[in-house]
Amino acid sequence: MNTPFRDRKVLIASGGALLLAVALLLTIVLPAEYGWDPLGSGAALGVLGLAHESDASLVSQNKTWRNDRIVFQLAPMEALEYKYRLAAGATMLFEWRADDKVLFDMHGQPDGAAPGYARSFAKARGTYGSGSYSAAFPGLHGWYWQNRGQRDVTVTLETSGFFSEAVEMRDGREFRYELKSREQESAKPHRSEEETLR
């Protein structure tokens, strides 16, 4: 047999549990799972958008995947730049090799930036570089290589990614190459032999 005192304790306990559930929903669950932080507690606790962090592992692209391979000859003290047009967030996989040490600078030039402005991501001397690169901004992204040695150096660059165009800058001149998709590559090469070895 229930007494009014016992019923009152159950109602108070149920009401307390409901209030705790609402508080947890507003302070932790909604900010962490849905990114909605009505009280600002999610940001204060560091849980805001927590469930969406794993989404960065998969980024869909609406661009065509392309491959490029090019070989350059650099005479002593000669330099060149080779870059790709990438949209913000576009990814590029790369590997370059040189048969002797070169000075290199992997950098990007944002669209609309002042002439000569570039943001460097890696700068050193070496014979090899490889990795993946995601463009932080739309523009031209690539490398500057300079041979500071006493003999010719061959640099081989292989890339794959969501780029549409390659730009080579050498001796004050600029060469633009429209890169073909993988389907177009199988039908016809995008560079002649003379263009491949410079």
Phi, psi and omega in degrees: 000128181274140177253159179301328180294317180293318178299322180294320178297319179295316179297319179294316179295317179295318178296319178296318178296319179295316178297319177297318179297317179295318179297316178295320178299313183285327186267333185235307188296306182298315178295320183286315186274325188239357179073013179259120188236075186295335182256352183080004182286329180298317178293319181294326181270352179078023181250001183299122178070019184302319182291337183271352181298325181289342179296338181291345179290335180235115179237114179284146180237144176255019178255168179270136177284132181229156175241149177214143175217131180213148180239130180243145169253129177242120175286166177306132180068010177273149180224159173205160174239143176222121187224163180238146175277119180233141171281161177301131180087351179290146185250146177223133172259141185214156170208129174230149180224144174232145182275004170202167183297138174229155170277130179227153178217110175271121187210172177226146177243111181295145173301135177081002180286161177299145179305134179089349180282135175210147176255117182277142178244332177206131183215123181188190170246142180180185180238001186203146172205142177205157178159195175239149183223131174246124184293126178280344182205159177286141179156202179262131184228130180174215192233153167243128175237140175225133177269110178259010181271189184256359179227164179298147178234138175257129177244128177245127180239129174234129182223156171217140179169191182262064177240157184245342188210148173242146180231126176250132178237121183207137176053039178076005179247156181234132178240130179249136181236124173277121183268140183274156174285170180299324179294318180290325180298320182292335179277323186200133178295149184268352178225147174278169179299323180296324180286330184291318180253112181246000000 
